[in-house]
Every structure is written in C-alpha cells, then in structure tokens.
Amino acid sequence: MIKKIVFAATLIASAYSYSFDEISSLPSFFCDEVGCSQYQTKILEQFLKSKKNTVEKEAVYSGKCYHLGQNYDGQYAHHAVIYIVPSQNEMFWSGTFSFFNESNPYRKVTVEEARKQFGEIEKDPYHQFEKKVDYLFKNFGDEEKFFRYWMRLSDNQKHLYVLGFWGLDHRVACDILLNK
C-alpha cells in the first residue's frame, strides 16, 4: 500500500513538473483551464500563426492589451509600450503598461524618447530575451511568483504579439503596432 502511495505521489509530482516545464515552452495552452476573452483568443491565434522573433533595428511598439484576472475584464483594452533593441544577435526589451485609459497614451512615442525613458537596455542582461527557434521568451521571478512573456512579430514586423502570465491566475494578450 505504501509503495502505491509513493508511486502515485511521484507520478503527480512528475506531472506537475512536466506542466510547469510546458509553461516556459511555446504557450499554445494559453487559453486552457481558465479560458480567454474573445480578444485574447484572437491574439493567441495570430501569435501561433507568426514565426518571426527578430527585429532588424531599434523599434517601439504600442497598442492594446487585454488582461484577464482578478479585477480585470478580458474584454476591456488597456495599453502597453514595448521598446526592443537588437544587439549582437540578441534581443533586449523594456516596456510598461497603462491601465484604464480610453486611448493609447504611447502611440506617438519615438525610438529616441524610448531610449531616454528606458535607457541603454542592451547593456543590461535583465532586459535580455531568451531567443527560441521562432519566438522570444522572458521569465521574471520564480516558480511561485512570476511574470512570463512570449513574443512574436508578424512577418512584416508591424505587429508585436505578446502573451503573458502574471502568476497562475492572470493572463495578458497584446497585439501592439509598430510606432511610426
């Protein structure tokens, strides 16, 4: 009997670690379990169709993000700005979110303004993506308290698709556009 309990506990622990490892891989499971809003589902579909993970030059993207979690309705658009810098075959990024604005407060942010605001991010490993075969990944925190982001670009690099988890019960999906 004890051997069966130990075996079952080992099996459950193995299943948990497998699903936790899955979190750091491509998030095709993003809408499983809790579900997603219609906007998040559409962004997930675009993310999964895209395969590009590199920009050729510094860029600023801004636009709508949909958060689903405690105190957040996944149908309501919030906004984000993300500044990306390629350097020596690596990708660096920084950004911020704006909540409950009616329109995108970042739509006119230029590369020069982003560099002033976020600094020389390419010199800081904290801002470096993990570059996977066809997407970018960033993990902040540990297994219990974490922020995880996956990013892909459209083929024409005009859309940046962002999926993220803030802990286990908050997810964010963004379709943000290249600022001109």
N, C-alpha and C positions, 0 to 999 in steps of 0.2 A: 504494500500500500504506500509506504513512504517513498519507494522508488518511483511509483507512478506520479505522486505529487511533485517530486523533484523534477521528473521529466516534463510534466505539464508546466511547471514554473519556468523551466529552461526554455521550453517551446514558446511560451508567452513572451519572455524576455527577448528571445531571438526575433520574434515577430515585431516587437516594439522597436528594436534597434534597426531592423530592416526598414520599417516605415519611416523611422527618423532619418536614416540614410537617404531614403527616397526624397525627403524634403530638400536636401541640397542638390538633387539632380533636377532635370527639367520638370517644372511643375504642371504636368498635364493633369494632375489630380486636383488642381486649384479649386475647382467648384464642387468637389466631392464633399461628403459629410455635411457641412453647414449649408452649402448651396451658394449661389451668387445672384446678384441682381441682373436684370437683362443687360445693363451696360457692361458689367464685369464679364458676363458670358461672351458678349460680342468682342471685347478686348482680348479675352483669352483665345478666341478663335483666330483673331488677327495675329496674336503673338505666336501661336502654334504654326501658322502658315509662313511666317517670316523666318529667315535663316541668317540674317546679317548680324554680326556682332562687332563691327569696327566702323569708326568714323575716320575720315582721312585728315580732318583738321579740327581745331577747337570749334565747339558748337554749343549753342544754348537752345534748349527745348522747353516749351511751356504749354500748359493746357489743362485739360480736365482729368480729374482722378475721382474714382468712386470708392469710398470706404464703406465696409460693411463690418459692423461690430457693435459692441455696447455703445449706445449714444450716437450711432452713425447709421443713417438710412442709405443703403446702397444705390438708391435712385437719385440721390442729390449730388450734384457736381461740386467738388472742391477743386483746388488748383495746385499745381506744382511747377517749379522751375528746376531744371537739371542742367548743369554745366559739365561738359565732357571734354577731356583733353587726351589726345593720343600722344604717347611718348615712348620711343624706342620699343615698338611692337607691344606696348602695354596700354591699358585704358584706365584713366583716372576720372573720378566724378565727385561732384558735390551738388547739393540742392536743398530745397526747402519746400514745405507745403504751406498753403494758405487755406484756412477753413472758413466757410460760410460767406465768402464774397460772391456777389451776383455775377461778376465778370472776372476775367483773368487779369490779375494785377501785374503779371510778369510778361505780358505779351510783347512789350517793347524793350525788354532787357537785351542789351547787346553783349557780344563777347567781351568787349573792353570793360563794361560795367560788371559783368560776372567775374572777371579776373580780379577787379578791385574788391568785390564783395567776398569772394571765396578764396582769393589768394592763389599762390602757385601750388596747386593741389598735386601736380605731377612730381613734386619733391617730397610728398608725404605718403608713406605706404598705407596709412589709414584709409586713404581715398582710392586705393587701387582695387580694381575688379579682379576676380578670378576669371580668366578668359577660358571659356569652354569651347568645344568644337564650333557651335553655332549660336551661342548666347553668352551673356555676361552674368556673373553671379557675385553677390556681396552679402556677407553674413556679419552682423554686429551682435555681440552678446554671447550668451552660452546656450545650452540646451533648454533651459527653463525660461529665461528672459531674453528674447531675441528679436531682431529685425532682420528679415531676409528679403533681398530683392533680386529679381531676374529681369534682364533687359534684352530686348532685341530691336533692331531697326528694320524699317521697311526697305525694300530694295533700292528705292530712290533716296533713302535717308531723310525723308521729310517727316516721318512718324517715328517716335520712340515709344515702344510698348513696354510698360513696366508692370510687373506683378510683384506683390509683396505680402509678407505675413508680419504682423506685429504681435508676437506671441502666438498662442494657438487659436485665439478667438477673434482676431481682427485681420481682415484682408483688404488690400488696396489694389486697384487695377487702373492704370492710366494709359491714355492714348494722347500723347503730347506732341506738339508740332514744332518743327524747326523754326526758331525766330529768325526773321529777316534782318 
